[in-house]
Amino acid sequence: MSKIMIINMLKPAGWTSFDVVKKVRNITKFKKVGHGGTLDPFATGILIIGTENDTKNLTSISALYKKYIAVLQLGQTTDTLDLDGKITLKK
């Protein structure tokens, strides 16, 4: 296995970005593993992972154009202002 890799990982809901990094580190046994941008734990999406010397390229990769798709549910307020909070107002 090469010592330099960029990996596109589909991060599942419930995992932190660091959970993905830790999993890749455990599987590959690479010492240096990093990600190119944090996704909230409740978010799913592509997380760019770099290993070993390619961790230096994560900054330039994360600066590239991105497209986000979101689903909104209007009419509710939570105590944390996100999906994880307790609903405090429903219209």
C-alpha positions as CSV (number, residue, x, y, z in Angstrom):
1,M,0.0,0.0,0.0
2,S,1.3,3.4,-0.9
3,K,2.3,5.8,1.8
4,I,0.5,8.7,0.1
5,M,-3.3,8.6,-0.4
6,I,-6.2,10.9,-0.7
7,I,-9.4,9.1,0.2
8,N,-13.0,10.2,-0.4
9,M,-15.0,8.8,2.5
10,L,-18.8,8.9,2.9
11,K,-19.2,9.9,6.5
12,P,-22.2,8.4,8.2
13,A,-24.5,10.3,10.5
14,G,-23.5,9.9,14.2
15,W,-19.8,9.8,13.4
16,T,-17.5,12.8,13.9
17,S,-14.9,13.7,11.4
18,F,-12.3,12.6,13.9
19,D,-14.0,9.2,14.2
20,V,-13.4,8.7,10.5
21,V,-9.8,9.7,10.8
22,K,-9.3,7.4,13.7
23,K,-10.9,4.5,11.8
24,V,-8.7,5.1,8.7
25,R,-5.6,5.3,10.9
26,N,-6.5,2.0,12.6
27,I,-7.1,0.2,9.3
28,T,-4.1,1.6,7.3
29,K,-1.7,1.8,10.3
30,F,-0.5,5.2,8.9
31,K,0.8,7.6,11.6
32,K,-0.4,10.8,9.8
33,V,-4.0,10.9,8.8
34,G,-6.1,14.1,8.6
35,H,-9.3,15.4,7.1
36,G,-10.0,18.4,4.8
37,G,-12.9,19.9,6.7
38,T,-15.2,19.1,9.5
39,L,-18.7,17.7,9.1
40,D,-21.2,17.9,12.0
41,P,-21.8,14.6,13.6
42,F,-25.4,14.5,12.3
43,A,-24.4,15.4,8.8
44,T,-23.6,12.8,6.1
45,G,-21.4,13.5,3.2
46,I,-18.0,13.2,1.6
47,L,-15.1,13.7,3.9
48,I,-11.7,14.1,2.2
49,I,-9.0,12.1,4.1
50,G,-5.3,12.5,3.5
51,T,-2.5,10.1,4.7
52,E,1.1,10.6,5.4
53,N,2.7,13.2,3.1
54,D,-0.6,13.9,1.4
55,T,-2.0,15.5,4.5
56,K,-0.1,18.7,3.3
57,N,-2.4,18.8,0.3
58,L,-5.6,18.9,2.3
59,T,-5.6,22.7,2.6
60,S,-5.5,23.2,-1.1
61,I,-8.1,20.5,-1.7
62,S,-10.5,21.9,0.9
63,A,-10.2,25.4,-0.7
64,L,-11.7,24.0,-4.0
65,Y,-15.3,24.6,-5.0
66,K,-17.9,22.6,-3.1
67,K,-21.6,22.0,-3.5
68,Y,-23.8,21.4,-0.6
69,I,-27.3,19.9,-0.6
70,A,-29.5,20.4,2.4
71,V,-33.0,19.4,3.5
72,L,-34.8,22.0,5.6
73,Q,-37.8,21.5,7.9
74,L,-39.4,24.9,8.6
75,G,-41.7,25.7,11.5
76,Q,-39.8,24.1,14.4
77,T,-37.3,25.5,16.9
78,T,-34.9,23.4,19.0
79,D,-33.0,24.3,22.1
80,T,-29.7,23.8,20.3
81,L,-30.8,25.3,16.9
82,D,-29.9,22.1,15.1
83,L,-31.2,18.6,14.5
84,D,-29.9,17.2,17.8
85,G,-31.9,19.6,20.0
86,K,-35.2,19.1,21.8
87,I,-38.1,20.7,19.9
88,T,-39.1,23.8,21.9
89,L,-41.6,25.4,19.4
90,K,-43.7,23.9,16.6
91,K,-45.8,26.1,14.2
